[in-house]
């Protein structure tokens, strides 16, 4: 459940379930909220699952599992994957070194299995792993005015920098941690973390104190991140090999061993993955799962597709076989073909667009790079 049900209800919220958590889908006009974020600043309550790793060997323990180097100093973070032995992404996570604990922010659907799996693998190490999702409220602040917004309400600290570093301060009477994001919306961004009991007051501060901000939900988060070229866990990352999503921001190829490293290194040394994630501008709306085609042959599929509020046209992310990246592309509607609505599936022309689709105030560090 969201921590702020009554507050969201007062703003006209509609809800959606993600990984067992109730999140705000939108407040009535998601495209208006989208433009508010692109032109100013917006606030979203984010439904992360949160795992605490404590004990004197916590950094080494997690570093031996994840794809990126876990920071050893308080106030620093990283973005990383947990892979299976075949090199496929089991979850993505932000990892923050918070003094005597590491805090991992993951998709909520993955927390229970992660805690159980990691706990079973503790032998003689001084490590403890706990689900602390219910202990914290988490908010995203995004937009070209995000730094001004944070500065207008944060006491005892300035806006942190660079990306994935954090500072501690207060907002009103509540203690908060403010993290400089890796810009998943393609705009300046911050993550504000507080105790669960303080979440309603912090949300009110973020909306109504200092520089005003617009509330937004998952529908707007989806359109903002797609325009920024940011892969999301459920649609692009889950089950993929990191090389295929161009995840240079999440993998340290120079660190020691991690689970799945042999596969990732082999693909990296080969020079090109078997498929890549690319951006498309479409002549008509399409949907996730539709076939990407070259000369009528399927070469991949769409992972997400939207009517872009910023561009005013349909756009999509799609996986494409690396030997077919030059197109020319069409998209075939697998759904139309399956239900017999037409003798032939709907065919839509598509042009490849270099990511990101929209250049905002800050580039997403998660945008694919090959």
Secondary structure, DSSP 8 states (H G I E B T S, - for coil): --TTHHHHHHTT-EEEEETTEEEEEESS-HHHHHHHHHHS-EEEE--EEEEEEESTTHHHHHHTTSSS----STTEEEEEEEE-TTSBEEEEEEEEEETTEEEEEEEGGGHHHHHHHHHHT-SSSS-EEEE-GGGEEEEEEESTTHHHHHHHH-BSS----STTBEEEEEETTEEEEEEE---TTSS-EEEEEEEGGGHHHHHHHHHHSSS--EE--HHHHHHHHHHTTB--IIIIITT-BGGGGT-TTT--TTS---TTHHHHHHHHHHSS-SEEEEEEEESS---TT-EEEETTEEEEEEEEEEE-TTTSSEEEEEEEEGGGTT--EEEE-HHHHHTTSSSS--EEEEEEE-S-SS--SS--TTB---
